[in-house]
């Protein structure tokens, strides 16, 4: 009796494993496997995000160089303002993009 229960359990476990793995084993439909070209809005959002990342990286590097003594206090004060301005401008430029993306998501829901 226990051998039959073990055999039924093993068959059931294999069937469950096959059922769970089936989506990963089949070939994807070509229509599902295609990535669409980003639109103008998405491209602009990516450019702004990259600009923000570059400005933040430059700001971080400047902070590090100042803390380690590679840059004097005078040079730091001279350079920090324009970098902070670049970061602020990039963040401001991204805000409308984020709002319009949220509106599009709400409209499609």
N, CA, C and O atoms as a MOPAC input file, in Angstrom:
PM7 MOZYME 1SCF
protein

 N      0.81900 1    -1.18500 1     0.00000 1
 C      0.00000 1     0.00000 1     0.00000 1
 C      0.86800 1     1.25700 1     0.00000 1
 O      0.57400 1     2.21000 1    -0.72100 1
 N      1.93600 1     1.26900 1     0.80100 1
 C      2.80400 1     2.43600 1     0.85300 1
 C      3.58200 1     2.60600 1    -0.43500 1
 O      3.90600 1     3.72700 1    -0.82700 1
 N      3.88500 1     1.49400 1    -1.09900 1
 C      4.60200 1     1.59000 1    -2.37500 1
 C      3.72600 1     2.25300 1    -3.42500 1
 O      4.20600 1     3.04800 1    -4.23400 1
 N      2.44000 1     1.92400 1    -3.41000 1
 C      1.50400 1     2.53300 1    -4.35900 1
 C      1.36900 1     4.02400 1    -4.05100 1
 O      1.33200 1     4.83500 1    -4.97700 1
 N      1.29600 1     4.39600 1    -2.80300 1
 C      1.18000 1     5.80200 1    -2.41100 1
 C      2.42800 1     6.57200 1    -2.82200 1
 O      2.34000 1     7.71100 1    -3.28000 1
 N      3.59200 1     5.94700 1    -2.65600 1
 C      4.83600 1     6.60400 1    -3.06800 1
 C      4.89000 1     6.77800 1    -4.57800 1
 O      5.31900 1     7.82200 1    -5.07100 1
 N      4.45900 1     5.76400 1    -5.31000 1
 C      4.45300 1     5.85200 1    -6.77200 1
 C      3.48400 1     6.93900 1    -7.23800 1
 O      3.81900 1     7.71800 1    -8.13100 1
 N      2.30300 1     7.00300 1    -6.65500 1
 C      1.32200 1     8.04000 1    -7.01800 1
 C      1.87700 1     9.41800 1    -6.65500 1
 O      1.70900 1    10.37100 1    -7.41500 1
 N      2.52100 1     9.52700 1    -5.52500 1
 C      3.12800 1    10.80000 1    -5.11700 1
 C      4.23000 1    11.23500 1    -6.05600 1
 O      4.33900 1    12.41700 1    -6.38500 1
 N      5.05800 1    10.28300 1    -6.49400 1
 C      6.14500 1    10.60300 1    -7.42200 1
 C      5.60000 1    11.03900 1    -8.77300 1
 O      6.10300 1    11.99100 1    -9.37100 1
 N      4.56000 1    10.33800 1    -9.26100 1
 C      3.93600 1    10.71500 1   -10.54300 1
 C      3.30700 1    12.10100 1   -10.41900 1
 O      3.43400 1    12.92600 1   -11.32400 1
 N      2.64100 1    12.35200 1    -9.31800 1
 C      2.01200 1    13.65800 1    -9.09000 1
 C      3.06300 1    14.76200 1    -9.00300 1
 O      2.86200 1    15.85400 1    -9.53600 1
 N      4.17700 1    14.48500 1    -8.33700 1
 C      5.25400 1    15.47700 1    -8.23200 1
 C      5.85300 1    15.76900 1    -9.60000 1
 O      6.12200 1    16.92500 1    -9.92600 1
 N      6.06300 1    14.73500 1   -10.40100 1
 C      6.59400 1    14.93700 1   -11.76100 1
 C      5.61600 1    15.72900 1   -12.62200 1
 O      6.02600 1    16.60700 1   -13.38200 1
 N      4.33800 1    15.42500 1   -12.50600 1
 C      3.32700 1    16.14700 1   -13.27900 1
 C      3.29900 1    17.62200 1   -12.87300 1
 O      3.18800 1    18.49800 1   -13.73000 1
 N      3.39700 1    17.89400 1   -11.59100 1
 C      3.41300 1    19.28500 1   -11.12000 1
 C      4.66300 1    20.01600 1   -11.60900 1
 O      4.58300 1    21.16800 1   -12.03700 1
 N      5.79400 1    19.36100 1   -11.54600 1
 C      7.03900 1    19.97900 1   -12.01000 1
 C      6.97000 1    20.26600 1   -13.50200 1
 O      7.41900 1    21.32300 1   -13.94400 1
 N      6.42100 1    19.35500 1   -14.28000 1
 C      6.26500 1    19.56500 1   -15.71500 1
 C      5.30600 1    20.71200 1   -15.99700 1
 O      5.55500 1    21.52900 1   -16.88300 1
 N      4.21900 1    20.77700 1   -15.25300 1
 C      3.24100 1    21.84800 1   -15.43900 1
 C      3.86000 1    23.22000 1   -15.15300 1
 O      3.60100 1    24.18000 1   -15.87900 1
 N      4.66500 1    23.31400 1   -14.11200 1
 C      5.30500 1    24.57400 1   -13.75100 1
 C      6.39300 1    24.94400 1   -14.76500 1
 O      6.56600 1    26.11900 1   -15.08600 1
 N      7.12300 1    23.94900 1   -15.26800 1
 C      8.23300 1    24.21200 1   -16.18000 1
 C      7.78900 1    24.39900 1   -17.62500 1
 O      8.56600 1    24.89900 1   -18.43800 1
 N      6.56400 1    24.01600 1   -17.96800 1
 C      6.10700 1    24.06100 1   -19.35500 1
 C      6.25200 1    25.43100 1   -20.01700 1
 O      6.69600 1    25.47700 1   -21.16400 1
 N      5.90600 1    26.55700 1   -19.36900 1
 C      6.09400 1    27.85500 1   -20.02600 1
 C      7.55300 1    28.16500 1   -20.35400 1
 O      7.83300 1    28.89700 1   -21.30200 1
 N      8.47400 1    27.61500 1   -19.58000 1
 C      9.88700 1    27.85800 1   -19.82400 1
 C     10.44800 1    26.94900 1   -20.90800 1
 O     11.49000 1    27.25200 1   -21.49000 1
 N      9.78200 1    25.85700 1   -21.18100 1
 C     10.27000 1    24.88700 1   -22.14900 1
 C      9.78700 1    25.16400 1   -23.57000 1
 O     10.42700 1    24.72700 1   -24.52600 1
 N      8.69100 1    25.86700 1   -23.72900 1
 C      8.15000 1    26.11500 1   -25.07200 1
 C      8.84700 1    27.30700 1   -25.71000 1
 O      9.37200 1    28.17700 1   -25.01500 1
 N      8.84900 1    27.33900 1   -27.02700 1
 C      9.42400 1    28.44900 1   -27.78400 1
 C      8.48100 1    29.65300 1   -27.67200 1
 O      7.26400 1    29.49300 1   -27.76800 1
 N      9.03000 1    30.85200 1   -27.46900 1
 C      8.14900 1    32.02100 1   -27.37400 1
 C      7.54900 1    32.36500 1   -28.73000 1
 O      8.15800 1    32.13600 1   -29.77500 1
 N      6.36500 1    32.90900 1   -28.68900 1
 C      5.70500 1    33.39200 1   -29.90300 1
 C      6.49800 1    34.60000 1   -30.40200 1
 O      6.82100 1    35.48100 1   -29.60500 1
 N      6.82600 1    34.67100 1   -31.70600 1
 C      7.62400 1    35.80100 1   -32.20400 1
 C      7.01000 1    37.15900 1   -31.87900 1
 O      7.74300 1    38.12400 1   -31.66100 1
 N      5.70200 1    37.25300 1   -31.84200 1
 C      5.06700 1    38.53600 1   -31.51500 1
 C      5.32400 1    38.91900 1   -30.05800 1
 O      5.42900 1    40.10200 1   -29.73700 1
 N      5.42600 1    37.92300 1   -29.17500 1
 C      5.67700 1    38.19700 1   -27.75900 1
 C      7.14400 1    38.49600 1   -27.48700 1
 O      7.47500 1    39.12300 1   -26.48000 1
 N      8.01900 1    38.05300 1   -28.37500 1
 C      9.45200 1    38.13400 1   -28.14300 1
 C     10.07700 1    39.40700 1   -28.71000 1
 O     11.29900 1    39.55100 1   -28.68400 1
 N      9.26800 1    40.32700 1   -29.21900 1
 C      9.78500 1    41.51100 1   -29.89400 1
 C      9.74700 1    42.70900 1   -28.94500 1
 O      8.76100 1    42.93200 1   -28.24200 1
 N     10.83100 1    43.46700 1   -28.93900 1
 C     10.88100 1    44.70300 1   -28.16900 1
 C     10.57600 1    45.85800 1   -29.10500 1
 O     11.15500 1    45.96000 1   -30.18600 1
 N      9.68000 1    46.71500 1   -28.69500 1
 C      9.35000 1    47.87200 1   -29.51000 1
 C     10.42400 1    48.93500 1   -29.38700 1
 O     11.07400 1    49.06700 1   -28.35000 1
 N     10.59900 1    49.68700 1   -30.45500 1
 C     11.52500 1    50.81800 1   -30.46200 1
 C     10.97500 1    51.87800 1   -29.51000 1
 O      9.79400 1    52.21700 1   -29.57800 1
 N     11.82300 1    52.40400 1   -28.62000 1
 C     11.31000 1    53.43900 1   -27.71100 1
 C     10.88500 1    54.67500 1   -28.49400 1
 O     11.51700 1    55.05500 1   -29.47900 1
 N      9.81400 1    55.28300 1   -28.03900 1
 C      9.31400 1    56.48800 1   -28.68500 1
 C     10.16100 1    57.69500 1   -28.32600 1
 O     11.12500 1    57.59600 1   -27.56700 1
 N      9.78600 1    58.82900 1   -28.88000 1
 C     10.53200 1    60.06100 1   -28.64000 1
 C     10.51600 1    60.43000 1   -27.15600 1
 O     11.52300 1    60.88900 1   -26.61600 1
 N      9.37200 1    60.22900 1   -26.50100 1
 C      9.25700 1    60.56400 1   -25.08400 1
 C     10.17500 1    59.68400 1   -24.23900 1
 O     10.83500 1    60.17100 1   -23.32100 1
 N     10.21400 1    58.39100 1   -24.54800 1
 C     11.07700 1    57.48100 1   -23.79700 1
 C     12.55000 1    57.79300 1   -24.05000 1
 O     13.36100 1    57.74500 1   -23.12500 1
 N     12.90400 1    58.11600 1   -25.31000 1
 C     14.29300 1    58.46800 1   -25.61900 1
 C     14.72100 1    59.70900 1   -24.85700 1
 O     15.82400 1    59.76400 1   -24.31200 1
 N     13.83900 1    60.71200 1   -24.82100 1
 C     14.15600 1    61.95200 1   -24.10000 1
 C     14.30700 1    61.67500 1   -22.60400 1
 O     15.20000 1    62.22100 1   -21.95600 1
 N     13.43600 1    60.83000 1   -22.06000 1
 C     13.52300 1    60.48600 1   -20.63800 1
 C     14.84200 1    59.76300 1   -20.34500 1
 O     15.46300 1    60.00400 1   -19.30900 1
 N     15.26900 1    58.88400 1   -21.24800 1
 C     16.54600 1    58.19300 1   -21.06300 1
 C     17.71900 1    59.16500 1   -21.12400 1
 O     18.65300 1    59.06200 1   -20.32900 1
 N     17.67300 1    60.11000 1   -22.06700 1
 C     18.74200 1    61.10400 1   -22.16600 1
 C     18.82200 1    61.94000 1   -20.89700 1
 O     19.91200 1    62.20800 1   -20.39000 1
 N     17.65900 1    62.35400 1   -20.38200 1
 C     17.64700 1    63.15800 1   -19.15800 1
 C     18.13900 1    62.34800 1   -17.96300 1
 O     18.86400 1    62.87000 1   -17.11700 1
 N     17.75500 1    61.08900 1   -17.89100 1
 C     18.21900 1    60.24500 1   -16.78900 1
 C     19.73100 1    60.04300 1   -16.86600 1
 O     20.40700 1    60.03500 1   -15.83800 1
 N     20.25900 1    59.88000 1   -18.06600 1
 C     21.70500 1    59.73900 1   -18.22200 1
 C     22.42700 1    61.02300 1   -17.83500 1
 O     23.48200 1    60.97000 1   -17.20300 1
 N     21.87800 1    62.16600 1   -18.20100 1
 C     22.47900 1    63.44900 1   -17.81900 1
 C     22.47500 1    63.60300 1   -16.30400 1
 O     23.46500 1    64.04300 1   -15.71900 1
 N     21.35900 1    63.24000 1   -15.66800 1
 C     21.27500 1    63.30400 1   -14.20800 1
 C     22.32300 1    62.39100 1   -13.58300 1
 O     23.00100 1    62.78700 1   -12.63400 1
 N     22.46300 1    61.17300 1   -14.10500 1
 C     23.45200 1    60.23200 1   -13.56500 1
 C     24.87800 1    60.74600 1   -13.72800 1
 O     25.70200 1    60.61200 1   -12.82300 1
 N     25.16700 1    61.34300 1   -14.89900 1
 C     26.51200 1    61.89300 1   -15.11400 1
 C     26.77800 1    63.04600 1   -14.14600 1
 O     27.86400 1    63.13600 1   -13.57200 1
 N     25.79800 1    63.92000 1   -13.96400 1
 C     25.98500 1    65.06200 1   -13.07100 1
 C     26.14800 1    64.59500 1   -11.62400 1
 O     26.98300 1    65.12700 1   -10.89300 1
 N     25.35600 1    63.60600 1   -11.20900 1
 C     25.49000 1    63.08800 1    -9.84500 1
 C     26.83200 1    62.40600 1    -9.63600 1
 O     27.43300 1    62.52400 1    -8.56800 1
 N     27.30600 1    61.69100 1   -10.65800 1
 C     28.61800 1    61.04400 1   -10.54500 1
 C     29.72200 1    62.08700 1   -10.43500 1
 O     30.65700 1    61.92400 1    -9.65100 1
 N     29.61700 1    63.16000 1   -11.22000 1
 C     30.62700 1    64.22600 1   -11.15000 1
 C     30.58500 1    64.90200 1    -9.78600 1
 O     31.62900 1    65.22800 1    -9.22200 1
 N     29.39000 1    65.11400 1    -9.25500 1
 C     29.23800 1    65.72300 1    -7.93700 1
 C     29.83100 1    64.81900 1    -6.85700 1
 O     30.51100 1    65.29400 1    -5.94700 1
 N     29.57300 1    63.53000 1    -6.96000 1
 C     30.12100 1    62.57700 1    -5.99400 1
 C     31.64100 1    62.55200 1    -6.05400 1
 O     32.30800 1    62.51300 1    -5.02000 1
 N     32.18500 1    62.57600 1    -7.26100 1
 C     33.63400 1    62.56900 1    -7.42500 1
 C     34.25200 1    63.84700 1    -6.86000 1
 O     35.30400 1    63.80600 1    -6.22300 1
 N     33.59200 1    64.98300 1    -7.09700 1
 C     34.09000 1    66.24600 1    -6.55700 1
 C     34.07800 1    66.21900 1    -5.03400 1
 O     35.03600 1    66.65400 1    -4.39500 1
 N     32.99800 1    65.71100 1    -4.45500 1
 C     32.91600 1    65.59900 1    -2.99100 1
 C     34.04200 1    64.71200 1    -2.45900 1
 O     34.68300 1    65.04500 1    -1.46300 1
 N     34.27500 1    63.59100 1    -3.12500 1
 C     35.33200 1    62.67000 1    -2.68500 1
 C     36.70200 1    63.33500 1    -2.78500 1
 O     37.50900 1    63.25400 1    -1.85900 1
 N     36.95800 1    63.99500 1    -3.91800 1
 C     38.25500 1    64.65900 1    -4.09200 1
 C     38.46200 1    65.75600 1    -3.06200 1
 O     39.58100 1    65.96700 1    -2.59500 1
 N     37.39400 1    66.45600 1    -2.70500 1
 C     37.51700 1    67.50900 1    -1.69200 1
 C     37.80900 1    66.90600 1    -0.32400 1
 O     38.65300 1    67.41400 1     0.41400 1
 N     37.11100 1    65.82200 1     0.01400 1
 C     37.32200 1    65.19400 1     1.31600 1
 C     38.71300 1    64.57700 1     1.45400 1
 O     39.27700 1    64.53400 1     2.54800 1
 N     39.25400 1    64.10500 1     0.34500 1
 C     40.58400 1    63.48700 1     0.41100 1
 C     41.69800 1    64.51300 1     0.25900 1
 O     42.87500 1    64.16300 1     0.34700 1
 N     41.34500 1    65.77500 1     0.03200 1
 C     42.34100 1    66.83100 1    -0.04600 1
 C     42.92000 1    67.05200 1    -1.42600 1
 O     43.87500 1    67.81700 1    -1.56300 1
 N     42.39100 1    66.42400 1    -2.44100 1
 C     42.89700 1    66.62200 1    -3.80200 1
 C     42.45700 1    67.96900 1    -4.37600 1
 O     43.09300 1    68.51500 1    -5.27700 1
 N     41.34600 1    68.49600 1    -3.82800 1
 C     40.81400 1    69.78600 1    -4.30400 1
 C     40.74100 1    70.72600 1    -3.10900 1
 O     40.27100 1    70.35200 1    -2.03500 1
 N     41.20800 1    71.93800 1    -3.31100 1
 C     41.19900 1    72.92100 1    -2.22500 1
 C     39.77200 1    73.41300 1    -1.97000 1
 O     38.86700 1    73.19700 1    -2.77600 1
 N     39.59700 1    74.08500 1    -0.81800 1
 C     38.28200 1    74.62800 1    -0.47400 1
 C     37.81400 1    75.65700 1    -1.50200 1
 O     36.63500 1    75.69400 1    -1.85500 1
 N     38.73600 1    76.48900 1    -1.98100 1
 C     38.37000 1    77.52100 1    -2.96100 1
 C     37.89400 1    76.88800 1    -4.27800 1
 O     36.87100 1    77.27900 1    -4.84000 1
 N     38.66100 1    75.90700 1    -4.74900 1
 C     38.27200 1    75.22900 1    -5.98600 1
 C     36.94400 1    74.48900 1    -5.81000 1
 O     36.10600 1    74.46600 1    -6.71100 1
 N     36.77300 1    73.89000 1    -4.64100 1
 C     35.53700 1    73.16500 1    -4.36700 1
 C     34.34500 1    74.11100 1    -4.43000 1
 O     33.34300 1    73.80200 1    -5.07500 1
 N     34.44400 1    75.26400 1    -3.76500 1
 C     33.34500 1    76.24500 1    -3.78000 1
 C     33.06100 1    76.73800 1    -5.18700 1
 O     31.91000 1    77.01400 1    -5.52800 1
 N     34.09100 1    76.85100 1    -6.00200 1
 C     33.93000 1    77.31700 1    -7.37200 1
 C     33.24000 1    76.26200 1    -8.24800 1
 O     32.44600 1    76.60500 1    -9.12300 1
 N     33.54400 1    74.99000 1    -8.01300 1
 C     33.03100 1    73.91800 1    -8.87100 1
 C     31.68700 1    73.35400 1    -8.41900 1
 O     30.93000 1    72.83800 1    -9.24100 1
 N     31.38100 1    73.44300 1    -7.13100 1
 C     30.18000 1    72.78700 1    -6.60900 1
 C     28.89300 1    73.43400 1    -7.11800 1
 O     27.91000 1    72.73700 1    -7.37200 1
 N     28.89100 1    74.73800 1    -7.26600 1
 C     27.67700 1    75.44100 1    -7.71100 1
 C     27.18400 1    74.99300 1    -9.08400 1
 O     26.02200 1    74.60800 1    -9.21600 1
 N     28.03400 1    75.03300 1   -10.10600 1
 C     27.57800 1    74.59500 1   -11.43000 1
 C     27.15600 1    73.12300 1   -11.47400 1
 O     26.23600 1    72.75800 1   -12.20600 1
 N     27.83600 1    72.27900 1   -10.68500 1
 C     27.44400 1    70.86400 1   -10.66700 1
 C     26.08100 1    70.67200 1   -10.02800 1
 O     25.25600 1    69.90800 1   -10.52800 1
 N     25.84800 1    71.36000 1    -8.93500 1
 C     24.52900 1    71.27300 1    -8.29600 1
 C     23.44300 1    71.81900 1    -9.21100 1
 O     22.32600 1    71.30200 1    -9.23200 1
 N     23.76300 1    72.84600 1    -9.95300 1
 C     22.80800 1    73.40900 1   -10.91300 1
 C     22.47700 1    72.38600 1   -12.00500 1
 O     21.31600 1    72.23300 1   -12.38400 1
 N     23.50200 1    71.68800 1   -12.50700 1
 C     23.26100 1    70.65100 1   -13.52200 1
 C     22.36000 1    69.54700 1   -12.99900 1
 O     21.45500 1    69.09000 1   -13.69600 1
 N     22.61200 1    69.11900 1   -11.76600 1
 C     21.77600 1    68.06900 1   -11.16300 1
 C     20.34900 1    68.56600 1   -11.00400 1
 O     19.40300 1    67.85100 1   -11.33300 1
 N     20.18500 1    69.79000 1   -10.50100 1
 C     18.84300 1    70.33900 1   -10.30600 1
 C     18.10400 1    70.48300 1   -11.63200 1
 O     16.91300 1    70.18000 1   -11.71000 1
 N     18.78900 1    70.94000 1   -12.66900 1
 C     18.15100 1    71.08800 1   -13.97600 1
 C     17.72900 1    69.73400 1   -14.53900 1
 O     16.64500 1    69.60400 1   -15.10700 1
 N     18.57300 1    68.74300 1   -14.38200 1
 C     18.22800 1    67.40600 1   -14.87600 1
 C     17.03600 1    66.83800 1   -14.11700 1
 O     16.15500 1    66.21900 1   -14.71500 1
 N     17.00400 1    67.04400 1   -12.80900 1
 C     15.87100 1    66.55300 1   -12.02200 1
 C     14.58600 1    67.28300 1   -12.38400 1
 O     13.52900 1    66.66100 1   -12.49300 1
 N     14.66700 1    68.60600 1   -12.57200 1
 C     13.47900 1    69.36700 1   -12.98000 1
 C     12.98000 1    68.92100 1   -14.35000 1
 O     11.77400 1    68.83000 1   -14.57900 1
 N     13.91200 1    68.64600 1   -15.25600 1
 C     13.52600 1    68.21200 1   -16.60300 1
 C     12.88300 1    66.83100 1   -16.57000 1
 O     12.03500 1    66.52800 1   -17.40900 1
 N     13.26900 1    65.99400 1   -15.61700 1
 C     12.69300 1    64.65400 1   -15.51100 1
 C     11.30400 1    64.65600 1   -14.88800 1
 O     10.51800 1    63.74800 1   -15.16000 1
 N     10.98000 1    65.63400 1   -14.07200 1
 C      9.68200 1    65.65700 1   -13.39500 1
 C      8.50400 1    65.61100 1   -14.36000 1
 O      7.62300 1    64.77300 1   -14.16500 1
 N      8.42900 1    66.45600 1   -15.38800 1
 C      7.28200 1    66.35100 1   -16.30600 1
 C      7.24400 1    65.01600 1   -17.03100 1
 O      6.16500 1    64.51200 1   -17.34200 1
 N      8.40900 1    64.43700 1   -17.30400 1
 C      8.45900 1    63.13600 1   -17.95900 1
 C      7.82800 1    62.08400 1   -17.05500 1
 O      7.06900 1    61.23500 1   -17.52300 1
 N      8.13700 1    62.13600 1   -15.78000 1
 C      7.58400 1    61.16200 1   -14.84900 1
 C      6.07800 1    61.33500 1   -14.72800 1
 O      5.34400 1    60.34900 1   -14.67300 1
 N      5.60700 1    62.58700 1   -14.68600 1
 C      4.17800 1    62.83200 1   -14.58000 1
 C      3.44600 1    62.34600 1   -15.82700 1
 O      2.38800 1    61.72800 1   -15.71400 1
 N      3.99000 1    62.61300 1   -17.01700 1
 C      3.31600 1    62.18700 1   -18.23900 1
 C      3.33800 1    60.66700 1   -18.36300 1
 O      2.39300 1    60.08400 1   -18.89500 1
 N      4.39300 1    60.01300 1   -17.88400 1
 C      4.44500 1    58.55200 1   -17.89700 1
 C      3.39000 1    57.98500 1   -16.96900 1
 O      2.72300 1    57.00800 1   -17.31000 1
 N      3.23200 1    58.58800 1   -15.79800 1
 C      2.20500 1    58.13400 1   -14.86200 1
 C      0.82100 1    58.30400 1   -15.45900 1
 O     -0.03600 1    57.43500 1   -15.29400 1
 N      0.58800 1    59.42400 1   -16.15900 1
 C     -0.70400 1    59.65500 1   -16.78500 1
 C     -0.98400 1    58.62000 1   -17.86100 1
 O     -2.11600 1    58.15400 1   -17.98900 1
 N      0.04800 1    58.24700 1   -18.65200 1
 C     -0.14600 1    57.23400 1   -19.68800 1
 C     -0.45700 1    55.88600 1   -19.08200 1
 O     -1.28600 1    55.14300 1   -19.60900 1
 N      0.20300 1    55.55600 1   -17.97100 1
 C     -0.05500 1    54.27900 1   -17.31200 1
 C     -1.48700 1    54.25200 1   -16.78100 1
 O     -2.18200 1    53.24400 1   -16.91000 1
 N     -1.92200 1    55.34800 1   -16.19000 1
 C     -3.29600 1    55.41200 1   -15.69000 1
 C     -4.30500 1    55.30200 1   -16.82500 1
 O     -5.35000 1    54.67100 1   -16.66600 1
 N     -4.00100 1    55.91100 1   -17.97000 1
 C     -4.92300 1    55.88400 1   -19.09800 1
 C     -5.05400 1    54.49000 1   -19.68600 1
 O     -6.12400 1    54.12200 1   -20.17000 1
 N     -3.98200 1    53.70900 1   -19.65200 1
 C     -4.03600 1    52.36000 1   -20.22300 1
 C     -4.61100 1    51.35600 1   -19.23800 1
 O     -4.97300 1    50.24700 1   -19.63400 1
 N     -4.70300 1    51.71900 1   -17.96400 1
 C     -5.21800 1    50.77700 1   -16.95300 1
 C     -6.71100 1    50.68000 1   -17.02500 1
 O     -7.31900 1    49.93800 1   -16.25400 1

